[in-house]
Amino acid sequence: MLQQLLSLNIFAFFLIFARMGTALVLFPGFSAGYIPVRIRLSIALAISFVLAPVLAGRLPAMPETPSALLLLMLGEVVVGVFFGVVARILVGALQTAGTLIALFSSMANALIQDPIAEQQSSTVANFLATMGVLLVFVTDLHHLMLRSVVDSYGLFVPGQPLAFGDFSDILARRLADSFELGLQLSAPILVTALTYYIGLGLLGRLMPALPVFFFGLPIQLGVQIFVLMLTVSGMMMVFLSRFEQGLGVFLAP
């Protein structure tokens, strides 16, 4: 009897770990390259251990064949990847906004290693992405990411056929919404840059001898940085609101 109980707990633990651990590998902040792999693994194991008694009743019985067990584990991994990708797409709106802002303000060539995207990106995009992830943890919205995975056991029941059509539809909508949000967040800089470029073009036509590049670039950089300073708090508030809405749809009522 004790051996059966231990086998059941181990099966439930690893089944939960397959979904939660995969999601944590992709969740913003948790998946950052500067976090050691042992720390990430320890967090995933600890969360799975805490959730095992709570979610054990929702899990199916252990399959009798290794192939059925492998398919069950792969299904849990797919669900974890889905939630991790959704969270990264939501944070990707800041990458889009930062890239557009850097393009409008002539800072697109100022590149730096982005620890969130784990690639070279513009300084503004890196600044916004780092600030966004920091605010997600400061405002406890990272709990929302974990809760979405926990409540997903009511939406995506382990052992049931996966709704790949719904997965692709949600991901496509989230990608479109993320790009739209990035464009909206960069709108103040876009309007300022467009107004400045039109005025600078008219000034260049009225004064052909004016060195437009040497005259206009320092002013452009100063104005855009000033506008970013005024609007960055509002941008972060809008982002946090959309981030909460994007993951809130997966929470149980």
MARROSE-710152 format. One record per residue (C-alpha): residue number from 1; residue in three letters; x, y negated, z. Coordinates in Angstrom, 2 decimals, always signed. Last residue first. Layout:
MARROSE-710152
NUM	ALA	X	Y	Z
...
This chain:
MARROSE-710152
253	PRO	-13.76	-32.49	-12.01
252	ALA	-10.76	-30.31	-12.95
251	LEU	-7.89	-32.23	-14.43
250	PHE	-7.00	-31.88	-18.11
249	VAL	-8.58	-35.20	-19.12
248	GLY	-6.45	-36.97	-16.50
247	LEU	-3.26	-36.32	-18.44
246	GLY	-3.84	-38.92	-21.16
245	GLN	-5.80	-41.21	-18.86
244	GLU	-2.94	-41.42	-16.36
243	PHE	-0.44	-42.11	-19.12
242	ARG	-2.75	-44.74	-20.61
241	SER	-2.95	-46.57	-17.29
240	LEU	+0.77	-46.25	-16.69
239	PHE	+1.49	-47.66	-20.16
238	VAL	-0.85	-50.61	-19.69
237	MET	+0.79	-51.46	-16.38
236	MET	+4.25	-51.09	-17.91
235	MET	+3.44	-53.47	-20.75
234	GLY	+2.00	-56.01	-18.32
233	SER	+5.24	-55.97	-16.33
232	VAL	+7.33	-56.24	-19.51
231	THR	+5.47	-59.31	-20.81
230	LEU	+7.37	-62.29	-19.37
229	MET	+10.83	-60.73	-19.54
228	LEU	+10.13	-59.51	-23.06
227	VAL	+9.20	-63.07	-24.06
226	PHE	+12.49	-64.37	-22.61
225	ILE	+14.49	-61.63	-24.35
224	GLN	+12.76	-62.50	-27.61
223	VAL	+13.44	-66.22	-27.23
222	GLY	+17.12	-65.76	-26.36
221	LEU	+17.75	-63.30	-29.20
220	GLN	+16.01	-65.52	-31.74
219	ILE	+17.85	-68.62	-30.56
218	PRO	+21.19	-66.85	-30.90
217	LEU	+20.21	-65.55	-34.39
216	GLY	+18.86	-68.80	-35.85
215	PHE	+21.85	-71.12	-36.09
214	PHE	+24.54	-68.66	-37.12
213	PHE	+22.20	-66.94	-39.59
212	VAL	+20.45	-70.07	-40.86
211	PRO	+23.60	-72.03	-41.64
210	LEU	+21.73	-75.25	-42.60
209	ALA	+22.79	-76.59	-45.99
208	PRO	+19.44	-75.69	-47.56
207	MET	+17.54	-77.85	-45.06
206	LEU	+13.84	-77.83	-46.03
205	ARG	+14.01	-74.30	-47.38
204	GLY	+15.91	-73.04	-44.33
203	LEU	+13.48	-74.77	-42.01
202	LEU	+10.56	-73.08	-43.76
201	GLY	+12.26	-69.71	-43.37
200	LEU	+13.05	-70.38	-39.71
199	GLY	+9.42	-71.28	-39.04
198	ILE	+8.18	-68.12	-40.75
197	TYR	+10.77	-65.99	-38.95
196	TYR	+9.86	-67.52	-35.58
195	THR	+6.15	-66.89	-36.02
194	LEU	+6.77	-63.30	-37.10
193	ALA	+9.18	-62.72	-34.21
192	THR	+6.74	-64.08	-31.64
191	VAL	+3.87	-62.02	-33.03
190	LEU	+6.00	-58.86	-33.08
189	ILE	+7.36	-59.50	-29.59
188	PRO	+3.84	-59.84	-28.21
187	ALA	+2.69	-56.76	-30.22
186	SER	+5.37	-54.38	-28.88
185	LEU	+2.98	-52.73	-26.43
184	GLN	+0.32	-52.44	-29.13
183	LEU	+2.72	-50.75	-31.55
182	GLY	+3.80	-48.26	-28.89
181	LEU	+0.16	-47.60	-27.99
180	GLU	-0.69	-46.85	-31.62
179	PHE	+2.30	-44.52	-31.91
178	SER	+1.23	-42.68	-28.76
177	ASP	-2.41	-42.51	-29.87
176	ALA	-1.42	-40.91	-33.16
175	LEU	+0.83	-38.40	-31.42
174	ARG	-1.84	-37.66	-28.81
173	ARG	-4.41	-37.03	-31.51
172	ALA	-2.12	-34.62	-33.34
171	LEU	-1.26	-32.84	-30.09
170	ILE	-4.93	-32.48	-29.18
169	ASP	-5.82	-31.07	-32.61
168	SER	-2.86	-28.66	-32.62
167	PHE	-3.74	-27.28	-29.20
166	ASP	-7.45	-27.05	-30.01
165	GLY	-6.66	-24.96	-33.09
164	PHE	-4.21	-22.84	-31.11
163	ALA	-6.96	-21.86	-28.68
162	LEU	-5.12	-19.05	-26.91
161	PRO	-6.87	-15.72	-26.49
160	GLN	-7.56	-14.89	-22.82
159	GLY	-4.96	-13.19	-20.63
158	PRO	-4.39	-16.21	-18.46
157	VAL	-7.37	-18.58	-18.47
156	PHE	-6.71	-21.78	-20.37
155	LEU	-9.22	-24.32	-19.06
154	GLY	-9.60	-23.14	-15.44
153	TYR	-5.92	-22.24	-15.19
152	SER	-5.23	-25.73	-16.56
151	ASP	-6.00	-27.14	-13.11
150	VAL	-2.50	-26.20	-11.92
149	VAL	-0.83	-27.57	-15.06
148	SER	-2.73	-30.85	-14.84
147	ARG	-1.94	-31.05	-11.15
146	LEU	+1.80	-30.95	-11.85
145	MET	+1.61	-33.79	-14.35
144	LEU	-0.67	-35.77	-12.04
143	HIS	+1.82	-35.35	-9.21
142	HIS	+4.31	-37.09	-11.51
141	LEU	+1.88	-40.00	-11.33
140	ASP	+3.15	-40.68	-7.83
139	THR	+3.42	-44.46	-8.46
138	VAL	+7.21	-44.39	-7.95
137	PHE	+7.56	-41.25	-10.07
136	VAL	+5.73	-42.66	-13.08
135	LEU	+7.39	-46.02	-12.43
134	LEU	+10.84	-44.45	-12.90
133	VAL	+9.71	-42.71	-16.08
132	GLY	+8.49	-46.04	-17.49
131	MET	+11.61	-47.94	-16.43
130	THR	+13.87	-45.39	-18.11
129	ALA	+11.77	-45.45	-21.27
128	LEU	+11.65	-49.25	-21.37
127	PHE	+15.41	-49.70	-20.88
126	ASN	+16.33	-46.94	-23.33
125	ALA	+14.05	-48.43	-25.96
124	VAL	+15.59	-51.87	-25.37
123	THR	+19.14	-50.52	-25.62
122	SER	+18.42	-48.76	-28.88
121	SER	+18.64	-45.01	-29.05
120	GLN	+21.33	-42.32	-29.12
119	GLN	+20.03	-38.97	-27.96
118	GLU	+18.87	-37.18	-24.83
117	ALA	+15.34	-38.66	-25.11
116	ILE	+15.28	-39.40	-21.39
115	PRO	+19.02	-39.86	-20.82
114	ASP	+19.25	-42.35	-23.73
113	GLN	+22.84	-42.85	-24.87
112	ILE	+23.24	-46.44	-26.02
111	LEU	+22.75	-48.29	-29.29
110	ALA	+22.86	-52.03	-30.00
109	ASN	+22.20	-51.78	-33.74
108	ALA	+18.45	-52.39	-33.32
107	MET	+19.03	-55.66	-31.47
106	SER	+17.70	-58.00	-34.18
105	SER	+14.67	-59.02	-32.07
104	PHE	+12.06	-57.41	-34.31
103	LEU	+14.01	-54.17	-34.65
102	ALA	+14.75	-53.94	-30.92
101	ILE	+11.06	-54.54	-30.20
100	LEU	+10.08	-51.82	-32.65
99	THR	+12.51	-49.33	-31.10
98	GLY	+11.36	-50.24	-27.59
97	ALA	+7.69	-49.80	-28.48
96	THR	+8.31	-46.43	-30.12
95	GLN	+10.40	-45.20	-27.20
94	LEU	+7.76	-46.47	-24.80
93	ALA	+5.09	-44.53	-26.69
92	GLY	+7.31	-41.46	-26.32
91	VAL	+6.25	-41.29	-22.68
90	LEU	+2.85	-40.03	-23.80
89	ILE	+4.46	-37.64	-26.29
88	ARG	+6.67	-36.24	-23.52
87	ALA	+3.62	-35.55	-21.34
86	VAL	+1.82	-33.76	-24.20
85	VAL	+4.97	-31.74	-24.99
84	GLY	+5.19	-30.47	-21.41
83	PHE	+1.52	-29.55	-21.36
82	PHE	+1.78	-27.56	-24.59
81	VAL	+5.07	-25.91	-23.64
80	GLY	+3.45	-24.61	-20.45
79	VAL	+0.52	-23.20	-22.44
78	VAL	+2.94	-21.48	-24.83
77	VAL	+4.92	-20.02	-21.91
76	GLU	+1.73	-18.60	-20.42
75	GLY	+0.88	-16.93	-23.73
74	LEU	+4.39	-15.52	-23.95
73	MET	+3.99	-13.97	-20.50
72	LEU	+0.74	-12.27	-21.48
71	LEU	+2.24	-11.03	-24.74
70	LEU	+5.21	-9.56	-22.85
69	LEU	+2.92	-7.84	-20.34
68	ALA	+0.88	-6.33	-23.16
67	SER	+4.09	-5.06	-24.78
66	PRO	+5.34	-3.64	-21.48
65	THR	+2.19	-1.52	-21.06
64	GLU	-0.07	-1.27	-18.01
63	PRO	-0.93	-4.93	-17.78
62	MET	-0.94	-6.49	-14.28
61	ALA	-4.42	-7.55	-13.34
60	PRO	-5.62	-10.96	-14.41
59	LEU	-4.84	-14.18	-12.55
58	ARG	-7.46	-16.42	-10.98
57	GLY	-7.19	-14.82	-7.51
56	ALA	-3.42	-15.33	-7.43
55	LEU	-3.81	-19.08	-7.93
54	VAL	-3.61	-20.25	-4.32
53	PRO	-1.26	-17.56	-2.99
52	ALA	+1.17	-18.11	-5.94
51	LEU	+1.03	-21.92	-5.90
50	VAL	+3.66	-22.41	-3.19
49	PHE	+6.05	-19.89	-4.77
48	SER	+5.55	-21.43	-8.22
47	ILE	+6.37	-24.89	-6.83
46	ALA	+9.53	-23.57	-5.14
45	LEU	+10.66	-21.64	-8.23
44	ALA	+10.17	-24.66	-10.49
43	ILE	+12.00	-26.98	-8.08
42	SER	+14.89	-24.51	-7.70
41	LEU	+15.20	-24.11	-11.46
40	ARG	+15.33	-27.87	-11.94
39	ILE	+17.97	-28.21	-9.22
38	ARG	+20.00	-25.33	-10.66
37	VAL	+19.88	-26.90	-14.13
36	PRO	+21.45	-30.09	-12.82
35	ILE	+19.49	-33.32	-13.41
34	TYR	+21.46	-35.65	-15.74
33	GLY	+19.88	-34.00	-18.78
32	ALA	+16.40	-35.15	-17.87
31	SER	+13.81	-32.36	-17.84
30	PHE	+12.21	-33.29	-14.51
29	GLY	+12.05	-36.93	-15.50
28	PRO	+9.72	-36.38	-18.41
27	PHE	+8.16	-32.87	-18.32
26	LEU	+9.79	-30.44	-20.77
25	VAL	+11.55	-27.91	-18.53
24	LEU	+8.87	-28.53	-15.91
23	ALA	+6.22	-27.22	-18.30
22	THR	+8.18	-24.02	-18.91
21	GLY	+8.59	-23.46	-15.18
20	MET	+4.89	-24.01	-14.52
19	ARG	+3.67	-21.57	-17.16
18	ALA	+6.18	-18.73	-16.76
17	PHE	+6.46	-19.41	-13.02
16	ILE	+2.76	-18.68	-12.58
15	LEU	+3.19	-15.28	-14.23
14	PHE	+6.40	-14.74	-12.27
13	PHE	+4.67	-15.32	-8.95
12	ALA	+1.56	-13.32	-9.85
11	PHE	+3.68	-10.30	-10.82
10	ILE	+5.81	-10.60	-7.70
9	ASN	+2.71	-10.87	-5.52
8	LEU	+1.09	-7.82	-7.15
7	SER	+4.26	-5.77	-6.84
6	LEU	+4.57	-6.70	-3.17
5	LEU	+0.99	-5.68	-2.50
4	GLN	+1.43	-2.39	-4.37
3	GLN	+4.58	-1.62	-2.37
2	LEU	+2.80	-2.40	+0.88
1	MET	+0.00	+0.00	+0.00
